[in-house]
């Protein structure tokens, strides 16, 4: 069971255009999709495939917010949002010849009353969900300590807090000692103020986070693979060449894989392969309808090297 907290869910409108010519003044779409999006929602989508009970929570507002809720209801997703005055974020994609052009907008603002109401909802859900994911982008005016407070509450309630770190989070969030922090090399460099070129340097830099009582640090190294490190052991995972090079590791989907592995009590090397395959499955040509067999197939192509973290 997992509560997926995405404070700024998105309504995405995707138009498919054959042989797009930007000089045209009248462009016709051959296909159109409208769907809710964001890392928290993508986490819930994969959790559903993996058979994990999940709930999505965050802020929504306006017509876009109503559409997000309606579309989630139609797909039987459990959700609980706090309604805000401003319209939820909308992104328009134009897809042509395997290239995607995205047009976004500034995230909505939230009031102090909105945040306090979310704290109330969040505390109620802490009574139910043993795993908490804090992930995705945040409202444009969110105070720096909100993600920290959410992580700290989860920690105090004995919940496993998974942090999908990004640049919109304040670094003080790490002081709440989440169970796991997933982040890019760039974010790790910004946090440690170090230039990290080699795997040995990255491993050493993760000690800064482990010293904050974070149990697992996961470093996204892009096409070089992923590092999963705790205070005693580390695992270096290498991946096959990406087939969809415009895609990248999805931290939300990766968290779903970790939760399933820990809940099932799998060996740690199986857990890390399951998590990485879950986070990368959309980077390979498995088709639109991903199945568990596809994730298992990708797991078999991932290589793991274990090492002592000393």
N, C-alpha and C positions, 0 to 999 in steps of 0.2 A: 504494500500500500504506500502511495506517495502523494503528497500535496505539491502540485506544480505551481509555483508562484511566479507569474510573469506580469509585472505591473503595467506593461504597455502592450497588450495584445494588438494584433494588426488585422485589418480587413484588406485582403489582397485581391485585386482584380487583374487577371492575366489574359492578354489578348494574343492569339497566334496569327501571325501575318506571313503569307508566302512571299518570299523575295522582297523584303522591305526596301523601299526607296524613299529616303528622307526628303527628297525633293518633291515628292507627291503631296498635293494639298488635300486629297481625299483618299484615305487608306481604309480598306475593307478588311475585317478580321474573318478568318475562316473558322475560328473556334474561340470561345470565351469561357473562362472559369472564374468563379467568385468563391473564396474560401477564407476561413479564419487562419491566421498564421502567427508566427512568433516562436521562440525557442521553447517556451512553456507549453504551448499547444502541440508543437512537434514532439515534445517529450511524451505528452499524453497519447498522441497517435501511436507511437511505437510501444508505449506501455500496454495499450489495448492489444496490439499484435502479440506481445509477449505474455499476455494474460495477467498483467498487474493491475490491480484496482487503483485508479487515480482520480484526482480532482484538480481542476484548474481554478486559480484564483488570481485576482488583480483588479484593475480599474477599467471600466468601459463607460462610454458616454455617447450621446447623440444617436443619429440613425445608424452610423457605422457600428456603434456598440450594440444596438438592438440586432443588427444583422449578424454580428459575431455570435451572440447568444442563440439566435434562431438556428443558425447553421450548426452550432455545437449540439443543440437539442435534437436536430434532425439526424445526427450521427450518434446519438445516445451517449454523449460525453457529459460526465458530472462536472458541474461548475458552480462557483459562487463568486460573483463580482460585486464590487462596490461601484455604484453609479456616480459619475461625475458630470459636471455641466458641459465641459467641452467635448467635441466629437473625438472619438477614437481615431488613431492613426490609420490612414489609408495609403496603400502602395499600389501603383499601377505598373505592371510588367508588359512589355511588348517583346514577344519571342518570335524570332525569324532566323532560319538557317542556323540553328543551334546557338544563336547568340541572344542574350536577354538584356534589354534596356529597362532599368527600373527607375520610376519617378516616385519619390517619397515626399513626406512633409514633416514639419517639426512636431514632435510629440506633444500631446495636450498637457495642460497644467492641472494640478490638483490643489485643493484647499487643505488647511489644517484639519478641518472637520472630516474631509474625505480620508485623510491619513488615520485619524483617530478611529473612524469607523472601520477601516481596514484592520487596524490593530485588534479591534474587538472580534471581527470575523476570524482573523488569524488565530487568536487564542482559543476560540472554540474548536477550530480544526486541529490544533495541537493535541486536543484530547483524543483524537481519532487516528491521526496519521503518524506512524513511527518514522517515516522518511519525509524530509522537506527539501525541495529543490528551489533555490533562489537563482533565477536565470533570466536572461533577456534584457532588453533596454528598459529604461525607466522614464516616467513623466519628466518633462523638460525643467520643471522647477522643484523637483523632489529634494528635500533637505538631505545633506550628506550622511546623516546618521541613521536614516530609516532602514536601509539594508542591514546595517550593523545591528540595530535593535531587533530586527526580525531574526537574524542569525543567532543573536545572544539569547533571545527568548526560546528558540528551538533547542539550543544547547542546555539551557537551564532546565527545560522540561525533559531532558534525557533523549531528545530526538536526534537522529542522524541528519545533519544538515549538509547538503551537497551544494557547493557554491560554484556556479558557472561564471567565473570572474570575467568582467569586461571593463573597458575604460570608463564607462559611466558609473561604476561603483567606486566609492571612496575607499582608499587603501585601509582606513581604520576598520573596515569590515573584517579584515583578517584577524584583528584582535579578539573577535568573538570566538575564535577557535572552532570553525566548522569541522565536521567529520572529514570532508574532502573538499579540496579546491582544485578546479580545472582551469588552466590558463595557458596563454600562448607564451612563446619565448619573448615576444615584444613586451607583454605585460610583466613578465618576470624581470626583464631588464629594467623597466620603468620602476618597479618596486624596489629592486636591489641596487639600482644605480650602477649596474655593471654591464659590460659588453660581453655577450655570451655567444661564442662562435662554436665551441666544441662541446661534445656530449659530457665530457668530464667536468667542464666549467658549469654546465647547466645542473648537473647532479649536485655539485658543491653548493650552488646558489640556492637550491631547494631547502637547504638546511635552515636558511633564514625563516622559511615558512613552517618547517617542522618544529623549530624552537618556539613557535607560538601555539604548540599543542594541536596543530592540525594533523590528523592521523594519516591521511593520504594526500600527496601532492601529485597531480597529473599535469604533465607539460606537453602541450601540443607543439610538435616540431615540424608541422607541415608535411611535406612529402618525405621527410626523413623518418617519420614515425612518431611514436609517443613514448614518454617515460612515465612510469607509475612507481612512486617511491614512498616508503614509510621510514621510520627511524632505524629499522633493522635491515630491510631488504629493498631491492629495486628491481624493476623489470623494464627492459628496453624492447619495444615492439616495432618491428619493421613491417611495412605494408607493400602489397603489389602496386605497380604503377596505376595511377588513377585513370579511369576510362572517361569520366566526366570532369575535365580539368577545371571547369568553372565552379565546381562544388568544393566544399571544404568540410572538415570535421564538425559534426553537429554535437555541441556539448549537451544539449537536452536529451537527444537520443542516446548518447553515451551514458548519461546518468541512469536512464531506464535500464540499460544493460547491466550496470553495476548493481542496481537495486535487485534485479532478478537473480544475479549470481550470488549475492550475499544472502538473500532470502532462501535460496535453494541450498545453501551451504556448500557450493562448489569449491574445488581447490582454487587457490588464488590465481594460478596460471590460466585456468579456464575462465575465471571471472574477468581478467584483464583482456583476454581475447574476445570474449563475448561483448564486453563494453566497447572495445574498439570497433568490432564488426558492426555493432548497432549504430555507432556514431558515423560510420563511413559507408553504410549500405547504399545510400543514395548517390555515392560517387562512382558506382559501377553499374553496368547495364543489366540489371535484373528485371527491368520492366516497371510499369506503374504500380502493380499490385505486389508489394513485397510480402514474402512468406518466411516463416521461421526456417525453412529449409535453405533459403537464400542466405540468411545470416550464418547458419552452420557452414555452408559452402565457403563463405568468405573467411570464417574463423580458421578453416583448414589451410588458408593461404597466408595467414599471418604468422610470422616467426617471433618467438619470445626468447630473450636471453636474460636469465636471472643473475643478480650479483648482490654481494653483501654491501650494505651501505655503512661504511666506516669512515 
